[in-house]
């Protein structure tokens, strides 16, 4: 009867909770994994290889990894506990009926360039060029029963990771999907490192998995901070947060964000960086007497800030606040060891603010120094402690991390994947069954030549996002972003001035 009522109201009937298996081992998700925002994003990563790979070897090795001590947490099922918290229910043991990964494969007796979808995957050219959102290629990346939403995970008996391998006559697409609650980029990189060791027949070399039950990051948010948060931005809450959210929703409703991938040819990227570095160096020296320095990350942030400001009404004084994702694993050495794997959401944030007039008038190099300084001053253990102490309390009260800034700000989220070096990290050469025919320059056998990632669905809240994917083998710089159309057009027009 209740199902019929839901249908009359135009809604699908609520799903019945899954049957719990009493022999499963139950462990909690850590506090910074179990947030409302992360649950909205089920991620798909697709890696393109010029070689034909053995799909079964890839599936067997990843499955074996997730059956190893500690690592078996990643083969568990996400479940909602009666208290509303998310748990992981781990089969003991894994069986054919309840595997540690959801594995699927396809094989096409054709070249990628002859396939209606694979032929459209992004390729670098001599000019700056944008490509459709990675969501346009979901049909290549998901198996027939892969989870697409958080609800799909908690209402099914699917494990947290799905692997879908598609082979062609001249290459392979390897796609992995999981909900963001499982891990961030740093944790996924640890999975790749361990996966390739098992694939190479070296399971004994896989690092110890930390955080099976207790949160390794806990010392950073349970110990009372000795420093104050340095970014200097007010905590946006109450009426201010509501006002900002309403303004944000209206702006993106009338001028929606467009998801695109952007390739900046190496010559243009090099010229951009050199110009900004020269401008930064002309600002003098740092505290150690070295010339001021700006990275590609800083330059991209500066340019995005400028193009966003160009879309404001003339004379606008609005601030632009940029949240830069920071991985504490290589920085907080008292908590994270180099010889262990931490597969969780450990990403923190450093904040930088500039006003519209500053974004429009400052030289790119000088504007880029703002983010460089913010990263330098906000990425210490003391600052992590100060931010996480506040954020942990906020999560307990609201289910989400806090936001900083003012109610009229334009907000940008930036994530830099360059240091993860995914195309170098992912060595699947033991799975090669047919060598590449493509004579791509600087190609490394068994390594991807391109990758992309995005959530399957958009989150409930739109904002400007840029992901710096890094350089490819030919040193072309790849970005992915969600921006309003005027930002994309201004960005590409500006890049073409370097041709």
N, C-alpha and C positions, 0 to 999 in steps of 0.2 A: 504493500500500500504506500509506504513512504517513497519507494522508487517512482511510483506513478505520480505522486504529488510533485516531486522534483521535475519530472518530465513536463507536467502541466505548466510549471513556472519557467520552463525554458532552460533548465540547468541539467547537466548530467547527474545521475544519482551518485551520492557519496560512495567512495570505494570502501569495501569491507576491510578491516585490518587484517594483515597476513597472519597465518597460523604460525605461532612461535614454536620453535623446536627446542624441547627441554634440554637436549644434550649440547646445544650451542654454548660456547663461552662468550660471555657478555662483558664488553669493556666500554668505557665512556668515550665520547668525543671530547677533545680539549676545549676550554672556553672560547678560544679565538677561532676555532673551527665551527662551532655551533652557533652561527649567527643567521638572522633572517636574510640579510643581504647575500651572503655566500650561497645560501640554499637555492637562490633564484638562478644560479648560473651553472648549467651542466656544460662542461667544456669538451670540445673536439679538437684534437691535434692531428694534423695530417702531414706526413713526411713523404716527399717524392724521392725515389731512388732511380738512377739510370740503369741499375742492374736488376735482373729478375731474382727475387729472393724466395727462399723456401718458407712458405706461409706456416706450415706445420711446425718447423723448427722454432719460428718466432713465438707461436702460440704455446708450445711445450715449455720453452725456456721461461717465459713470463709466468706461466702456471706453476712451474717448479719453484720460482722465486717466491711466489705468494703462498707457498706451503712451508717455507723455511721459518725457523724460530723467529719470532718478532714480526717478520714480514707478513705472516699469515693474517695479521690484522687487516691488511689491504684486500684480502680475499673475503672478508666478512660482509655481512649485509647491514645496510643502514635501517634503523628502526626508531620509532618514537616511543619513548618510555611514558608511563602514565603521568609523570611530573612535567611532561613537555620537552624534556631534554632528548637529544639524539644519542643513540647508542650504536655500537657495532656488534652484531651477533655473528660469531665465527663458527662455521661448521667444524665439528671434531669427530671424525676426520672429514676432509674434503672427499667427495665421491664424484663419479661420472654424472650422477643426477644433480649434485650440488657442487659444481667446480669452483676453483679459486678465481677464474676469469670467465667472461662471456666471450667466446671466440667464434669468429665467422670468417669466411674467405670467398673470393670470387676469382675466376680466371677468364680473361678475354683473349681470344686468338686474333688479336689485332694490335697495331701500334697505338700508343696514346694519342697521337695526332689524328687518328681515325675515329676515336671514340667521341661521341657527341658532347660529353661533359669534360672528360680528362683533357681534351684538346684545348679547352678554354682556360686551363690553369695559368696563373700569371707567369710571364717570362720577361726577363730584362730586355731593354732596348737602349738605343743611344739617346733617347729623350726621356724626360720625366714623364711617367705614365701612371694613371690610376686604374685599378681593377675592381670588379665587384667584390662585395663582402664575402668572406669565407663561407658564410651561411649559404651562398649560392651553390656550393659544392657538397652540401650535406649528403646528397644521394650517393656520393663516392665514398663517404667516410663512415657510414653507419650500417651495421648488419641489420637483418630483418626484425630483430627483437630488442635492439639496444635501447636502454632507458634514455629518455629525452628530458625529463623533469625530475625534480626532487621527489615528487609524488610517485613517479614510476619506480624509483629506488625503494621507497619505504613500503610500497604496496605490492611488491613482487619479491621473488627470491633470487633476484639478480645480484651478483657481486658488484663491488664498487667500480671495477675496471672492465671495459669492453675493448677488445682488439679486433679490428677488421682489416684484412689484408687483401688488396686487389692487385692481381698480376696481369701484365700485358706482355706482348712479345718483346718490348724494348724498355721495360721498367716495372716498378712496383710502387703502389701507394700503401703506406702503413699508417693506420689511423687508430688513435687511442682516445677513449672518452671516459670521463668521470665527473662527478659533481664537485664543485669548487670546495665544498665542505671537507673533502678528503685531503686536499693539499694545495699549496701554491706552486709557483714555478720552481722555487728552490727544492721543494720536496719531489716534484716530478723529475727534476734533474738527477736527484739521488736514485730514483727508480730506474732511470735510463742507465746510470752507471752500474747498478747492481744487475740489471737485466743483461747487459752486454757481457758481464763476467760469467753468468750462468750459460749464456749462449756460446761462449768460448770454451766451455767445459771447465770453468774455474769457480765453482760454487763456494769453495772454501775461502776464496778471497773476498766474498761479499761482506761489506762492513756490518757491524752490529746495528740492528734497528733499535733506535731509542724512542721512547714515548708510547710503548705498547699499552700501558695503563696510566701511568703518571705523566704529567706534562713537563717535559724538560725545560720549558720556558718559564715555569712557575716562579723561580727565584727572581725573575725580572718584574713580576707584578705582585708578589706577596710581601716582598721586603719594602718597607716604607722608603720613599725616595729621599735622597739627600740633596737633589738639585731641583730647581724649578724649570718648567718647560720653557725653552728658549725662543720658540718661533714668534712669540709676542702677539699671537692672534687670540681674540676672545672666543670662548666656547659658545657656539651657536646653539641655543636651546629655547624652549618656551615659545613665546610669540614671534621672536626673531627667526627661529627655525621654521615655523609655520609660514611666515611671510616669505622667507627665501624659497621654500619648497613650492609655494603657490606661484611665485614669479618664474621659477625654473620650469614648472610644468606648462605655464602659458607660453613662455618663449619657445619651448621645444614642440609645443602643439602647433603653433603657427609657422614655425621655421624648424621642421624636424631635422634631427641629426641623420646624416648619411654615413653608412659604414663602407669604407673603401680600404684597399691596400694600395700603397704608393711605393714605386721603385724610383729612387734617385740615382742616376748613373754615377759611376765612380768619379768621373772628372768633375761633375758638378758638386758632389758631396765633398770632394777634396778641396775644391775652390771655396766652398762655403766655410769649411772648417778652418782653412788657412786664414781667410779674411777675418773671421771672428777671433782666432787665436792672436793675430797681430793686433787687433783692437784691444783685446784683453791685456796683452803684454804692455801696451802703451799706457795702461792705468797704473803701472809701477810694479812693486814687488810685494810679496806676501810677508808674513811674520818671520819666515826663515830666510828672507832675502832673495827668494826665487821669483822670476817673472810671474805675474798673475796668469792663471791658466784656465781655459774653458774647454770642455769636452764636447763631443758630438751631442751627447745628452743635453748639455746646457744650451747649445746652439738651437736645437730643435725646440726646446721649451721657449726660448726667447722669441723665435719666429712665430710659434703658435700664439703666444701672448699678443704679439703685434697684430696678427691677422684677426684675432678675436676682437681686439680693440678697434680695428678699422671698421668693424660692423656696428659699433656703437653710434648713437647720434652725435653730431658735431658738438664738441665742448664737454662731452661726458667726463665725469670724474670717477666713474665706477672703478672698483678694484677688481683685479683678476687674482684669484688664489689658486695656486697649483699644488696639488698633493703628489709628491714623488714617492713611489713605493721603494722601501729600503729593506733589504734582506739582512737580518741581524746575525745570520749563521757565521759569516766570515769576520764579523766585527765584535760579537760578544763572546770572547774566548773563555770567560769564566763559566759559561753555560753550554756552549756548543763546541764539541770536539771535532777536529778534522778527520778522525778515523772512524766516525760514526755517521749513521744516516738519520736524518730528521724529516720524516714525511708528514708534514702538517702545515697549517697556515701560520707562518711566522712573520709574514710581511708587515713592516711598520711604515710610518710615513714621515717624511720631512716636508715642511710647508714653506712656500715662498710667495710673497705678495708683491705686486706692482700695480700702480694706478694706470688708468688708460693713457693719460698724458705721457707717463714714463715709457710705456710700451710703444708709443707712437714716435717718440723723439730720441730715445737713447740709442746709440750704436748697438748693433747686435752683440758684439763682444762684451760691451759693458753691461748690457741687460743679462747676458748669459752668466756673468759673474754672480748675479743674485742667487741663482740656483746652486752654483758651486759653493758659495759661502753657506747657504742653508744646509747643504749636505754635510759640509765640514763641521758645522757647529751643532747639528742635531742628530748625528749618527754615532754618538758615544754610548757606552753602557749606562752611564748616568742618565742620559736623555731617554734611552729606551725604558729605563726603570720609571722615570717620571711620567712618560706618556702611557706606558702599559698599566701603571698603577691607577691612573684616572680611567683609562679605557676599560679595564677589567670591571671596575665598579659600575661603569656606564652600561656594559653588556648585561650585568646582573639585573640592572633596573629596567633596561629598555630592549634588550636582545640585539643591540647593534653598537658599533663603535661610535665615538663622538665625532662631531664635525666642528671645524674651526673656521672663523671668518666673520663677515658681516652680512646682513640680510639682503643687501643689493649686489653682492659680489657675483662675478662670473666664475664658475668653478671648473677646474681642469684636473683630470687624473692622468698621471704619466707613469708608465712602467717600462723599464729598460731591460730588455732580455739579452743584450749584447754579451754581458759577462758570463751568462750561462753557456754560451758557445755551443748551442745545440747541434749544429751541423758537424762540428768537430767531435763532440762528446758521443754522438750516436754512431758507434762502430758496429755495423751488422755484417761485416765481411764474412764471418763463419756461416752465414745463411745464404751466401751468393751461390746460385746454381747456373747463372748465365751472365757472363761479363757484359759490360756496357758496350753498345755500338756507338753511342754518342761520344764524340771526341771533345767533350767540354773541357775548357782550359782549367788547369789547377784542380781537376777532379780527384777526389780520394776514394778509391774503391770501397764499396760497402758503406759509404756515408751519404746522407741525403744531400741533394742539390738545391732543395727548396723545402720550406715548411710554412704552415699557417695554422692559426688557432683562433677560435672565437666560441662564445657560448651559443648553444643551439637557439635559445630564445633570448629576446631582449629582456633586461630587467624591468621592474615596475617603475623605475625612475631614470630619466634620460639626463645625461650630462656629456660634456666634451671629454673624450678619451684619446690618448695617443700611446701606442705601444711601439717602442723602438726595437725592431726585431733583430737588427744588426746587419753586418756585411755578408754578402755571399762570396763564393770563390773568386769572383772577378771584382770584388770590393765595391759592388753596387750596394747602396744602403736601402734597406727595406723598412717601411713603417706600416702600421695599421692604425686606423683611427675611426672615431665617431665624431663627426663635425657637421655643423650646419653648412649648407652648400656654398655660402659666400666665403667661408674659411678655406674650403677645398680649392675654389677657383683662384683666390688670392695666392694661396700657397703654390699651386702649379704655375701660375703666371710669373710669380717671383723666381721660381727655379729656372724657367725658360730664359730669363735674362742672362743666365750664365752660359747659354749655348754659344 
